[in-house]
């Protein structure tokens, strides 16, 4: 019993600093995302559709934006194959709404895996207008 109590205290002593560090990192992620959301918010005209290309859907939970696609977490695209055809569904969704902005996560914890065909899509249809601490803000090109 004594070993169990000592072991429990040691585990607690080790896990508290890790938990505190993780909480600080998550708060920083949220703060950086809020800056990106604020930039977009100030420039939107009449549409609430903004696509967040990153991991997790947290961006939508604290902003007033709507996702123009059925994909809230871009990590799913690394599992795409000819049966699922996620990429074509994504392209159909995003072309239907044509959001003015894409918030492209670049942070180590927020970025999505690199998918060449989707990055080509963004390069063809969007141009970078801002780079805000862990996020690239892309604006739809006027010629497309």
Secondary structure, 3 states (H helix, E strand, C coil): CHHHHHHHHHHHHHHHHHHHHHHHHHHHHHHHHHHHHHHHHCCCCCCCEEEEECCCCHHHHCCCCECCCCCCCHHHHHHCCCCCCHHHHHHHHHHHHCCCEEEEECCCCCCCCCCHHHHHHHHHHEEEEEEECCEEEEEECCCC
